Amino acid sequence: MDRPFITESHDIFRKSLRSYLDKEVRPHFEQWEEQRQLPHTFWKQLGELGFLCPWLDEEYGGMNADFGYSVVFAEEMEKVGAGLSGPGLHNDIVMPYISSFGTEDQKKKWLPKSTTGELISSVAMTEPGTGSDLAAIKTTAVRDGGDFILNGEKTFITNGATTNFVIVVCKTDVEAVPAHNGISLLVVDATEGVVPGFKKGKKLNKVGQHASDTSELIFEDCRVPVSHLLGEEGKGFYYLMEKLQQERLTVAISALTSAERMLELTMEYVKQRKAFGKRISDFQNTQFKMAEMATEIKIGRTFVDQLIVNHIEGKNIVNEVSMAKWWTTDLAKKVAMECMQLHGGYGYMEEYEIARRYRDIPITSVYAGTNEIMKVIIAKNLGL
């Protein structure tokens, strides 16, 4: 399939990344899943090889690369496993906030070491009692001289256990009307013991995506310098909305890549496995199931690739990306179920990749905005 945003340079980048992953990551991925965490050496290697934040300006350690490199990165990491999602979040979800809204001092403080793998980043939005409704967050930051006093608790934070700094979504004006006008973004040093009042909570035991560490973050009278305010005070909600287009597009890219991988795995399996004296692939039911999945995945690929082109061109495609996010993640869940069924009992065994894919994919319809929220956005844009 012709992909106009993929050039020879992107292909070279893909070949290099794939070679590294095959040699240094695949042999250890199962162990990392068991440990529920990616080793820091992995991040360092990604940085040394130029795979972290290649889109950044050269002065900060990047290569001024376009979003096509981010697409390649997301696809190749997903082909190994969804548990490698941490670096993708670091690259294309967290760091754009620093690059777009940070001061020059903030950029120099956090960007260069984020490209080398010395620093791992995260973003903290979700709270124990607040998910999709960001305007209802309870975490507050009160000005006290040259500091903000930060209080609150965040949960489900990807990279939370290993993060070195975290962008915290908080309320600096609890009286603001509407409420989202009181939201700001603070960058907090997440090295435990360095910032009084900050601590990392328990590492959460998820159903899937095990190698991607997820944890709670707790702030109790945590002092954060005013110089760590990202952008303007009270503009945090708008900054989040501006960056969600890329975040949700990245989720769609990964979900579709996972669906393609599951179809590939199942295609290989049904051609080899025999029942009632013939291959499973010879049964019409199997053929119809495979044909249906291949068709839907092809439709999804065509749509998502067009959105990638539009995103690179700087177009506002929030509505279309919302469509892609819910549809591709629901499709990937459907494909996971159908492919596991076609694997029979073996599909339920951890030694088969389809089992891991089956447990990894459901959360994609929840994070980056639930699929229900995506439909709310679409309905609003339809004038409903």
Secondary structure by P-SEA (a helix, b strand, c coil): cccccccaaaaaaaaaaaaaaaccccccaaaaaaaccccaaaaaaaaaacccccccccccccccccaaaaaaaaaaaaaaccccaaaaaaccccaaaaaccccaaaaaacccccccccbbbbbbccccccccccccccbbbbbcccccccccccccccccccccccbbbbbcccccccccccbbbbbbcccccccccccccccccccccccbbbbbbbbccbbbbcccccccccaaaaaaaaaaaaaaaaaaaaaaaaaaaaaaaaaaaaaccccccccccccaaaaaaaaaaaaaaaaaaaaaaaaaaaaaacccaaaaaaaaaaaaaaaaaaaaaaaaaaacccccccccaaaaaaaaccccccccccaaaaaaaaaaaacc
